[in-house]
C-alpha cells in the first residue's frame, strides 16, 4: 500500500476509554487514548481486558479534561473515536484520533421494561 492511500483511510473505534495521557518534551507534544475491550481469547498471552493505544492531539486532552471537570464525562466511559490510519514504524498501521464523543446509551421506553402481570 502506498503512503498516500493509507493517509486517506479512517476507521471508527468504539470501546471503553480507560484513561488519557499526554506529553510535552523537547518541543514535541502529543497524547494517547487507552481503550479496553473484553478479551477475545485469540491471544493466549493476554489475561484480562485487551488494551489499545490511539494517538491523540495534545489539545484534545484539555478539551476532555474540561468535560471531566464539569461532570459531563467520568472515566472510564464508552466512547466512539474517529481515527486516521497512518503508517508507523515497521510498516505497521497507527491509529490517530480525529474526533471523540461519548457513546449515548439507548433509552428504552418505560413500557418495554415493565413485565405484564398475568390475570388470575
C-alpha positions, -999 to +999 in steps of 0.1 A: +000+000+000+012+034-008+015+060+020-009+083+001-035+055+002-030+049+039-034+087+047-069+086+032-081+058+054-102+062+085-119+039+110-141+042+140-133+026+173-160+021+199-148+010+233-143+017+269-118+046+273-099+038+304-075+068+305-060+097+286-023+107+288-003+135+273+033+145+270+053+176+261+091+172+258+118+188+237+092+206+215+071+175+208+035+174+220+010+146+219-012+122+238-027+088+240-062+074+244-062+040+262-091+018+251-100-016+265-122-044+253-131-078+266-105-105+259-113-122+226-092-153+236-073-151+203-040-143+220-031-168+247-005-143+261-031-118+273-051-122+305-078-097+314-091-070+291-072-062+258-057-027+256-053-005+225-034+028+223-046+055+200-026+086+193-043+119+204-036+155+195-023+174+225-052+199+226-078+171+227-066+162+262-075+197+276-109+195+259-117+162+275-103+173+308-127+202+308-156+179+302-144+157+331-141+187+354-176+198+345-190+164+352-200+158+316-176+128+314-164+103+340-136+079+331-137+051+323-166+055+298-178+042+265-167+064+236-166+065+198-133+076+183-129+086+147-093+077+137-070+083+107-049+053+098-013+063+094+018+044+086+041+038+116+075+023+121+080-012+107+051-007+082+025-010+109-007+009+110-011+036+137-044+050+147-046+088+153-077+103+169-095+129+148-126+133+170-141+116+200-175+115+216-193+097+244-215+068+233-250+077+242-269+048+259-301+038+241-331+048+261-358+022+265-394+031+267-410+026+301-434+000+288-405-021+274-391-025+309-424-034+326-435-070+327-472-077+324-488-092+354-509-123+345-545-121+354-558-147+379 
